[in-house]
Amino acid sequence: MYESAKKIYPREMKGRYATFSRWSTLVLLGLFYFVPWLQWSGRQAFLFDLPERKFYLLGLTLWPQDFPFLALLLIIAAISLFFFTALAGRLWCGFACPQTVWTEAFIWMEQWTEGTRSQRMKLDKAPMSFNKFRRKFSKQFLWITFSLWTGYTFVGYFTPIREFGLEILAGQIGGWALFWTLFYGFATYGNAGYMREQVCKYMCPYARFQSAMFDKDTLIISYDEARGEPRGPRSRSTDYKAKGLGDCIDCTLCVQVCPTGIDIRDGLQYECIACGACVDACNSIMDKMNYPRGLVRFTTEHALSGKKTNVLRPRTFVYAGLLTVLIAGLVTSMVIRTPLILDVIRDRNALYRELPADLIENTFTIKLINQSNQAREFTLTVEGLPGLVLDGVPETIEVDGGGVKSLPVRARLPKDAISGSREIAFIATAVDNAEVSRVSESRFFGPIG
């Protein structure tokens, strides 16, 4: 799972993509740590309550029966990844992947406590001293604190985060909650603090199959070999073209800023996460040398060879069409979703019972699940056989918001009106809105003959 390798010291760099990466990291981390604290109608706005089997998303409450929504959402996410990869390579990896985002945050803390790239390299080689201990201790303190807060926040998506915090302060935290807090804290500490690029190189499956989604019109980071070669150092005043040199001065700055330690001049490699750091680095050197920008840039293989890039091509049309259909289907299904579940379970201990007055009785258990957030009253009726009536059912059944109501129901029918088994249908309807209604089919059994 982990390969020991030479430590990479990414160099600090300013530029367009560095700024975008910085803001992307701040926004995504801010959302992750802020969202579980949001409140909605007196409860946590985003909460995946596994013990109660309820998922709260703002004003929407989802139940296990709504699993198709989650499956559809995951399919949309996968196709979105394919779509954006076909268009612009590994943008997800460079700017939005959790591994990239948390690694960036850990590198900031490392830079703040240990200094620049050269200072960090010098510090690691130096013998232990008070200064080295102080800096290393400060970094570890920030890393561990940030990791534990990450584990706490993650668990806060699955248990009310405010109550969870009070339990920690009171020393009453449960065993499993403590385990998962420490587990995800340790995973953050290990992945973002130490493993870093090793995760992208050896553990991430996306790095292995990304090439299957690339074609010659995919926007990727590339080195313009025709313009840059042959490379070689020179002063800014040198007539490098007269010496037969290309625009690359072989400063290796593009390698120094790369978080995975690759040389983009060797061509596209699976370790490249498309963060754009090498583009910013090369452009800064081109500006100093008064050369045109773009020796290393986001471009396509067709553009490098002088051909036209086709953004609109069959692959992108297929992905875009699938995304449109799936997103429209998800939105439509959630809009027309009926916030009510009706389950009917018949008593299997006895098919039927014969009662006085020549009546046949079947027993059922009715379960009403109110998926809305406010309490509602429902009526329960049955159809399918003439003369079929329900006994033991109140005129209206009140169910709390997000609550479940179970009640036994007896269905009765004259003996001469049934022979064998017949299909019947139970109908639950909200008193305040007739459109909120569910039908559940079952069978009514009687004597044969």
LINCORUR-V411603 format. One record per backbone hydrogen bond with DSSP energy under -0.5 kcal/mol. CO is the residue of the C=O (numbers start at 1). NH is the residue of the N-H. E is the energy in kcal/mol with one decimal. If there is no record, write none. Layout:
BEGIN
co=CO nh=NH e=E
co=CO nh=NH e=E
END
This chain:
BEGIN
co=2 nh=4 e=-0.5
co=8 nh=10 e=-0.7
co=15 nh=19 e=-2.3
co=16 nh=20 e=-2.0
co=17 nh=21 e=-2.6
co=18 nh=22 e=-2.2
co=19 nh=23 e=-2.4
co=20 nh=24 e=-2.5
co=21 nh=25 e=-2.4
co=22 nh=26 e=-2.3
co=23 nh=27 e=-2.6
co=24 nh=28 e=-2.5
co=25 nh=29 e=-2.5
co=26 nh=30 e=-2.2
co=27 nh=31 e=-2.5
co=28 nh=32 e=-2.3
co=29 nh=33 e=-2.5
co=30 nh=34 e=-1.8
co=31 nh=35 e=-2.5
co=32 nh=36 e=-0.6
co=34 nh=37 e=-1.8
co=35 nh=38 e=-1.9
co=38 nh=45 e=-2.4
co=40 nh=43 e=-1.2
co=43 nh=40 e=-3.6
co=45 nh=47 e=-0.5
co=45 nh=58 e=-2.6
co=47 nh=49 e=-1.0
co=47 nh=56 e=-3.4
co=48 nh=50 e=-1.5
co=49 nh=53 e=-0.8
co=49 nh=54 e=-2.4
co=50 nh=53 e=-0.5
co=53 nh=64 e=-0.6
co=54 nh=49 e=-2.1
co=54 nh=56 e=-0.5
co=55 nh=57 e=-0.6
co=55 nh=62 e=-3.2
co=56 nh=47 e=-2.0
co=57 nh=60 e=-2.4
co=60 nh=57 e=-3.1
co=60 nh=62 e=-0.5
co=62 nh=55 e=-2.8
co=63 nh=66 e=-2.4
co=64 nh=67 e=-1.6
co=66 nh=69 e=-1.8
co=66 nh=70 e=-0.8
co=67 nh=71 e=-2.4
co=68 nh=72 e=-2.5
co=69 nh=73 e=-2.3
co=70 nh=74 e=-2.3
co=71 nh=75 e=-2.0
co=72 nh=76 e=-2.2
co=73 nh=77 e=-2.2
co=74 nh=78 e=-2.2
co=75 nh=79 e=-2.5
co=76 nh=80 e=-2.4
co=77 nh=81 e=-1.9
co=78 nh=82 e=-2.0
co=79 nh=83 e=-2.8
co=80 nh=84 e=-2.8
co=81 nh=85 e=-2.0
co=82 nh=86 e=-2.3
co=83 nh=87 e=-1.5
co=84 nh=88 e=-3.2
co=85 nh=89 e=-2.0
co=87 nh=219 e=-2.2
co=89 nh=91 e=-1.2
co=90 nh=94 e=-2.0
co=91 nh=95 e=-1.9
co=92 nh=96 e=-2.2
co=92 nh=97 e=-2.2
co=97 nh=101 e=-2.7
co=98 nh=102 e=-2.7
co=99 nh=103 e=-1.8
co=100 nh=104 e=-2.3
co=101 nh=105 e=-1.8
co=102 nh=106 e=-2.3
co=103 nh=107 e=-2.3
co=104 nh=108 e=-1.9
co=105 nh=109 e=-1.8
co=106 nh=110 e=-2.0
co=107 nh=111 e=-2.8
co=108 nh=112 e=-2.3
co=109 nh=113 e=-1.7
co=110 nh=114 e=-2.7
co=111 nh=115 e=-1.6
co=116 nh=120 e=-2.6
co=117 nh=121 e=-2.3
co=118 nh=122 e=-2.2
co=119 nh=123 e=-2.4
co=120 nh=124 e=-2.2
co=121 nh=125 e=-1.3
co=122 nh=126 e=-1.2
co=129 nh=133 e=-2.9
co=130 nh=134 e=-2.7
co=131 nh=135 e=-2.2
co=132 nh=136 e=-2.8
co=133 nh=137 e=-2.9
co=134 nh=138 e=-2.1
co=135 nh=139 e=-2.2
co=136 nh=140 e=-2.5
co=137 nh=141 e=-2.6
co=138 nh=142 e=-2.2
co=139 nh=143 e=-2.8
co=140 nh=144 e=-2.9
co=141 nh=145 e=-2.3
co=142 nh=146 e=-2.6
co=143 nh=147 e=-2.5
co=144 nh=148 e=-2.6
co=145 nh=149 e=-2.2
co=146 nh=150 e=-1.8
co=147 nh=151 e=-2.5
co=148 nh=152 e=-2.5
co=149 nh=153 e=-2.5
co=150 nh=154 e=-2.6
co=151 nh=155 e=-2.2
co=152 nh=156 e=-1.6
co=154 nh=157 e=-1.6
co=155 nh=158 e=-1.9
co=155 nh=159 e=-1.2
co=156 nh=161 e=-0.6
co=157 nh=48 e=-3.3
co=160 nh=164 e=-2.5
co=161 nh=165 e=-2.1
co=162 nh=166 e=-1.9
co=163 nh=167 e=-2.2
co=164 nh=168 e=-1.9
co=165 nh=169 e=-2.3
co=166 nh=170 e=-2.1
co=167 nh=172 e=-3.0
co=167 nh=173 e=-0.5
co=168 nh=171 e=-1.1
co=174 nh=178 e=-2.3
co=175 nh=179 e=-2.3
co=176 nh=180 e=-2.6
co=177 nh=181 e=-2.0
co=178 nh=182 e=-2.4
co=179 nh=183 e=-2.7
co=180 nh=184 e=-2.5
co=181 nh=185 e=-1.8
co=182 nh=186 e=-2.8
co=183 nh=187 e=-2.4
co=184 nh=188 e=-2.1
co=185 nh=189 e=-2.4
co=186 nh=190 e=-2.9
co=187 nh=191 e=-2.7
co=188 nh=192 e=-2.3
co=188 nh=193 e=-0.6
co=189 nh=193 e=-1.3
co=190 nh=194 e=-1.5
co=190 nh=195 e=-3.0
co=191 nh=196 e=-2.9
co=195 nh=198 e=-3.1
co=196 nh=199 e=-1.5
co=196 nh=200 e=-0.9
co=197 nh=201 e=-2.3
co=198 nh=202 e=-2.8
co=198 nh=203 e=-0.7
co=199 nh=203 e=-1.4
co=199 nh=204 e=-2.1
co=203 nh=205 e=-0.6
co=204 nh=207 e=-0.6
co=205 nh=208 e=-1.2
co=205 nh=209 e=-1.4
co=206 nh=210 e=-1.1
co=209 nh=212 e=-1.1
co=210 nh=213 e=-2.0
co=211 nh=214 e=-0.9
co=215 nh=218 e=-1.7
co=216 nh=302 e=-2.2
co=218 nh=220 e=-0.7
co=220 nh=299 e=-3.2
co=222 nh=297 e=-2.1
co=223 nh=225 e=-1.6
co=224 nh=228 e=-2.6
co=225 nh=229 e=-2.3
co=227 nh=247 e=-2.1
co=228 nh=248 e=-1.0
co=230 nh=246 e=-3.8
co=235 nh=238 e=-1.2
co=238 nh=240 e=-1.8
co=239 nh=242 e=-0.6
co=239 nh=243 e=-0.9
co=240 nh=245 e=-2.7
co=241 nh=244 e=-1.1
co=248 nh=232 e=-2.0
co=252 nh=255 e=-0.6
co=252 nh=256 e=-2.0
co=253 nh=257 e=-1.7
co=255 nh=258 e=-0.6
co=256 nh=11 e=-2.2
co=258 nh=261 e=-0.8
co=262 nh=264 e=-0.7
co=263 nh=266 e=-2.2
co=264 nh=267 e=-1.7
co=269 nh=272 e=-1.6
co=276 nh=280 e=-2.0
co=277 nh=281 e=-2.3
co=278 nh=282 e=-2.6
co=279 nh=283 e=-2.4
co=280 nh=284 e=-1.9
co=281 nh=285 e=-1.6
co=282 nh=286 e=-2.6
co=283 nh=287 e=-2.2
co=284 nh=288 e=-1.6
co=285 nh=289 e=-2.2
co=286 nh=290 e=-0.6
co=286 nh=291 e=-2.8
co=287 nh=290 e=-0.7
co=295 nh=224 e=-3.0
co=297 nh=222 e=-2.8
co=297 nh=299 e=-0.7
co=299 nh=220 e=-3.3
co=300 nh=304 e=-2.2
co=301 nh=305 e=-1.4
co=302 nh=307 e=-3.1
co=303 nh=306 e=-1.4
co=309 nh=311 e=-0.9
co=311 nh=313 e=-1.0
co=313 nh=317 e=-2.2
co=314 nh=318 e=-2.5
co=315 nh=319 e=-2.3
co=316 nh=320 e=-2.8
co=317 nh=321 e=-2.7
co=318 nh=322 e=-2.6
co=319 nh=323 e=-2.6
co=320 nh=324 e=-2.4
co=321 nh=325 e=-2.3
co=322 nh=326 e=-2.7
co=323 nh=327 e=-2.8
co=324 nh=328 e=-2.3
co=325 nh=329 e=-2.4
co=326 nh=330 e=-2.6
co=327 nh=331 e=-2.7
co=328 nh=332 e=-2.5
co=329 nh=333 e=-2.5
co=330 nh=334 e=-1.9
co=331 nh=335 e=-2.1
co=332 nh=336 e=-2.4
co=337 nh=339 e=-0.6
co=338 nh=340 e=-2.4
co=339 nh=371 e=-1.7
co=339 nh=372 e=-0.7
co=341 nh=343 e=-0.5
co=341 nh=369 e=-2.5
co=343 nh=367 e=-2.7
co=344 nh=346 e=-0.5
co=345 nh=365 e=-3.2
co=353 nh=355 e=-0.5
co=353 nh=361 e=-2.7
co=355 nh=359 e=-1.3
co=358 nh=415 e=-3.0
co=359 nh=355 e=-3.1
co=360 nh=413 e=-2.0
co=361 nh=353 e=-2.1
co=362 nh=411 e=-2.9
co=363 nh=347 e=-3.1
co=364 nh=366 e=-0.5
co=364 nh=409 e=-3.3
co=365 nh=345 e=-2.4
co=366 nh=368 e=-0.5
co=366 nh=407 e=-2.2
co=367 nh=343 e=-2.5
co=368 nh=370 e=-0.6
co=368 nh=405 e=-2.8
co=369 nh=341 e=-2.0
co=369 nh=371 e=-0.9
co=370 nh=402 e=-1.0
co=372 nh=402 e=-1.5
co=376 nh=399 e=-3.1
co=377 nh=431 e=-3.1
co=378 nh=397 e=-3.2
co=379 nh=429 e=-2.1
co=381 nh=427 e=-2.9
co=383 nh=425 e=-2.6
co=385 nh=388 e=-1.7
co=389 nh=412 e=-2.7
co=391 nh=410 e=-1.9
co=392 nh=394 e=-0.5
co=396 nh=398 e=-0.6
co=397 nh=378 e=-2.3
co=399 nh=376 e=-2.6
co=400 nh=403 e=-2.4
co=403 nh=370 e=-2.3
co=405 nh=368 e=-3.2
co=407 nh=366 e=-2.8
co=409 nh=364 e=-3.1
co=409 nh=411 e=-0.5
co=410 nh=391 e=-3.2
co=411 nh=362 e=-2.5
co=412 nh=389 e=-2.2
co=413 nh=360 e=-3.1
co=414 nh=417 e=-1.9
co=415 nh=418 e=-1.2
co=420 nh=446 e=-2.7
co=422 nh=444 e=-3.1
co=424 nh=442 e=-2.4
co=425 nh=383 e=-2.5
co=426 nh=440 e=-2.4
co=427 nh=381 e=-2.5
co=428 nh=438 e=-2.5
co=429 nh=379 e=-2.6
co=433 nh=430 e=-0.6
co=433 nh=436 e=-1.6
co=435 nh=437 e=-1.4
co=436 nh=430 e=-2.6
co=438 nh=428 e=-2.4
co=440 nh=426 e=-2.8
co=442 nh=424 e=-2.3
co=444 nh=422 e=-2.2
co=447 nh=420 e=-1.3
END
